[in-house]
Amino acid sequence: MALLPWSDDAPGASGALAKGDVYVPSKSGSILYFSVEDIDGALERAEAAGGCVLYPRKALGQAGFVAEIEDSEGNRIALHAKLLCGVEA
């Protein structure tokens, strides 16, 4: 099990990653969104670690960008990056 840290003095979510016989990787069902600073860099790192891009980076206007990956175990994960300085890349 891996714990994701939290701080009582900062915003954000905490959680854990667990592995066990009752947990089955899936691309269907709930999708977790993770905030990242650099969405393109996160996609590159995911692919380098054995994942694949399911939904390439898409601009959402002032809401920033989203993308989806499948991790090396078969889970669908969504990424979100804020729009920085009002400039769309």
LINDA-V535546 format. One record per pair of residues at least 24 apart in sequence whose ideal C-beta (glycine too) atoms are under 8 Angstrom apart, sorted by the first residue. I is the first residue (numbers start at 1). J is the second residue. Records with the same first field share a line. If there is no record, write none. Layout:
I=J, J
//
This chain:
25=71, 73, 74, 75
26=74, 75, 76
27=54, 70, 74, 75, 76
28=76
31=68, 76, 77, 78
32=77, 78
33=66, 78, 79, 80
34=77, 78, 79, 80
35=79, 80, 81, 82
36=79, 80, 81
37=81
38=81
39=65, 66, 67, 79, 80, 81
40=89
42=67, 79, 81
43=67, 69, 79
46=71
59=88
61=88
62=86
//
